[in-house]
Amino acid sequence: MGGDYYETLEINRDATNADIKKAYRRLALKFHPNKNSEKGSSEKFSQLGEAYDVLSDLRKKATYDKFGEDGLKGGIPLEFCEDGAWSSKYTYHGDPEKTFKQFFGSDNPFSVFYTNDAPLQFGGLQPGVVKTQDAPIERDLHLSLDDLFHGCTKKIKISRRVMNEDGCTSSIRDKILTIVVKPGWKEGMKITFPKEGDQGPNNVPADIVFIVCQKSHPLFVRQNNDLIYKAQISLEMALTGFSVDVETLDGRLLNIPINEIVHPAYRKVVTGEGLPLFEDPSQRGNLIITFDIKFPEKLSAERKQLIKQALSS
């Protein structure tokens, strides 16, 4: 190249990797032949490509910093190599357009700088670029009935792409999202974390949305804010009375007397023993007990006669 790579990129020799990337981005956009028709811009663009190709590579940069362009392109003398071999000679591939496209990660790097088919002016990235937000990312949030009764805190780890400080490259990083579950939340409720999706230079990150999905429970079925409990009873119990023991979600044991005759459509409503209302946790739905009556498979003639007598009196 016959020049100083640092001077070409207009940076100091103690520049960081982020400084190198920022400098190349700014100057490559400024001197790209498609955007700059001034004399010498094409040569400058080629010099920028070679300078960035060297300084963005740690090994090439270290060789250049110690031995200069001659050492980089001619190989390091034997006595400087730890394994006794010469280093390979560096030759720029000579295609600054290839370097440009690799840097911007696109076959058409300039496409991201057009809005409504109108090209923006260059000399650096302009504030007029319109960014569109990615579609929401929806995930199920599986919660037990106990979680929805008491409330709880859920911590969920997500992995997302985050832009690095240079504003050009990105990396995958983990983040913990905290969800405070309130008593009485219902199936289908949505909890939104704005702009927690993948970041990119030309997009607004998507919102991450968690949708409440209630797990099944071995004893209760939820119906809005009510809890449905099914008790197994015999025909004798249905006709003569009994009591039902129900262990609540908060660990209490309810003993509920049933003095009425239990027919197939009968339901026992226990007020205020359901789920808390999300709008007002001091209020609760009801516990509704339904019954599965087990009929005898056989009856002797004597028992049938006794039942007839009992029911006819």
N, C-alpha and C positions, 0 to 999 in steps of 0.2 A: 504493500500500500504506500510505503514511503512517507508515513506521517505518524503522529502520536494518536493512539486510539482514544485516550482520555480527552485530548483536545478536540478530536472529531466529534465526540459525544457531548462536549462542553461541560465536562465534570472534573472534579478533583481526583487525585489518585487515591484518596481515602474514601471514595464514594462506596456506599453500600450496594448490595444487589438490587434493592428497591430503587435506589437512585439511578442505577444503570438502566433499569427497565423504564422508568419514567422518562429519562432523557431520550432513549431510543424511540419510545412511543411518540413523544412530542416532535422530534426532528424527522422521523420517518414519515409521519403524516404531512409535515410541512414540505419536504423535498421530494415526495413521491412524484415521478414523472407524469402521472395521470392528473395530478393536482397542481403541479408547478412546471410551467413551460419556460422558465427563465434559463438562460445559458448556464451550464454547470450544475444544474439541479440533478441531472441523471448521474453524473460522476459523484456528486455529494451523497446521493442516495446509495450508491454502491459502496462508498467508503463507510457509511453508517452501518450497512449490513455486515461488513467484515469486522468492524470495531465491536459491534454487539455480539457477533458470533464468538469472538475471542473473550471479551470481558464477562460474558454471561456464563462462561464455562470455567469452573474453579481451577482445573489443571492448566488450561491454556492461559488463564489470567496469571496464575502463579509463575509460570515459565516466562511470560512476557514481562511481568513486574521485575523479575530477577535478571533476565538475560536480554530483554529487549526484543525487537522484531527479528533481528538476526538469529538469536538463539531459538526463538519460536519457530522460524521457518527453516533454519539450517540444522536444527537438532542440538541438544545440549551436549557439550564435550564429555568424553568418556569419564573423566575423573569426577564429574558431578553426579553421576548416576549411581544409586545405591546398589543396583544389581550388576553393575559393570557394563551395561549396554547403553547404546545411544537412544535418546528419546526419538520418537517418530517425528518427522518433519511436518509442520502444519502448512496446509495449502487451502485457502478459501475456495469453496466450490464455485464462486463467481456468479452466483444467481441471487442477487439481493431481493428479488421478488419472492423467492422461496423462503428466505429468512423472514421477510415481511409477513407472508401468509402463515408461517409456523408461529410467529409471535402472536398474531391476532386469532389464531385457531380457526381460520375460515378460508375457503377457496376464493371468496369474494369479500375481503376485509372491509371494503367501503360500503357494503350493503347495510351495515348496522348504523351508518351515519346518514341515512335517507329517511325522511319523514313525509308520508303522503306523496311519494314520488318526487319530492323536491329536495335536491342535494343541499346539505349544510355547508357552510364555508369552513375551510380548514385553517390550521395554524394552531392546532390543539383541539381537544374535544370541546365542543360548544354546549352551553347549557340548554339549547333548544331541543335536544333529543328527547322524544316522547317515549317513555318507558311504559310498557304494559305489564299488568300483574298476571302472574301465572294462576291457573285455576286452583281452587282450594284443594288441599289434600285431606281426605276424610279417612279416619280410622275409628274402629269400634273400641269403646271403653267398656269392658266387661266388669260389671259390679254385682256383688251378691245382694240378696235381700237384706242381710244384716248391714252391709255398707250403706244401703239406702235408708235403713231405719235409724241407724246411729249417726251417719255421716262419717267421713274418714278423709285421709289425705293420701293421694296416689302420686308417686314420682315416676315419671316415664322418661327413659333415655331415648333421644333421637340422634341420628347422624345426618348431618346436612353439609352442603357445600358452602363454604364461606370465602369471601374475597380476601386476599392477602393485602398487606399494607401498600403494595405497589399499585393496587387498583387494576392489575392486569391478569394476575394468576389467582388460582383458588386452591383450597385444600379441604379435605373432609375432616370435620370436627364434631365431637359429641357434645350434647347439651342436655341438661335435665330440666324437664317441664314439670311443674308442680300443679296438681289439680286438687282443690279443696272441695270435696263432695259434701253437699248440704243434705240434711235429712229431708226425705220426701221427693228427691229428684225422680223424674219419670223417664220411662223408656222413650228414646228418641230425642231427648234433650241434647243440645249441641253446645260444646265448650270450645271457643275459638281463641287461638293464639295468633294474633296478627303478624304477618310477615316473618314467620319462623321457618319458611321453606328454603330451598336452595337459593343462594345469592348468585348473581351474575352481573356483568358490566352493563348489560342493556335490558335488564328486566327488574320488575318489582317482585320480591320474593312472595311466594304463595302463602296464604293463611293455612295454618294447620288446625283442623277441626276434629274434635273427638265427639263421637255419638254414643250416648249411654245405651248399653245393651244389658238387660237384666238377666242374670243367671237363674236357672230353675232352683227351687227350694224343695227339700224333701217333705215338708209339712204344709206349707202355705202356697196359695196361688194369689197373686196380686190382681186386684180389679180396681183401677184408679187408686184411691187411697184406702180401700178396704182390703182386708185379708180374708181369703176363703179357706176354711179348714174342713176337711171331710172326715167324719167319724164313722167307723164301722160298728154297726149294732145288730143285735138279733131281733127277730120278730117279737119275741117276748118282751124285750126291752122297749121296743117301739110302742107296744100296747100298754105296758104297765108302769113306765117311768124309770128313770135312771139319772146318773150325773156323768158329765164329760170332763176329763182333766186335759187341759191344754197348756203346754209350756210356751210362754210368749217369747218374742225375740229379745226382750230385755231380761230374760231369765226367771220371770215369775211363773208360778203354777196357778192357773185359774181352775177352780172347781165350779162347774156350771150345771145346776140342776135342770132337768128336763121333765116337767110335770105334764105337759100336753101329750096327746097321742101323736106320734110321728108318722105322717103320711108321706108319700114319695115327693111331694112338692114343699114339704115343711122345711123352714129354715129358722135357725135361732140367731138373732142379732144381739151381739154384746156391744153396746155403745162405747166408743172411745178407746177401743183396743186394737185399732188398725195402725196404719202408718201415719207419721206426722205429715201435716200439710206443708208443702214447700213454702207457700205464701205466708203461713203462720204456724210455725212448729209447735206452738202451744196447743193447737187444735189437732185432733187425730181422727182418722176414719174409723170404721167399725170392724169388728171381728164377726164374720158370718160363718156359722157352722151349718154345713149340709150333712146329710146322712145317707149312708149306703146300707140299706136294710137287707140282711141275709135271711132268706126264707128257708125253712127246712126242706130237705129233698124228699122226705117220706114222712107220712103220718099213719099210725095204726088206726084201725076202725074205732077203737076205744077213745083215742085222743081226738079224732075227728068229732065224735059224739060229744065229748066234753067241751070242745070249742064251740060247737053249735049251741049247746045249752048256755054257755057263758055269753055268747053274742046275742042270743035271742031274749035274754032276760032283761 
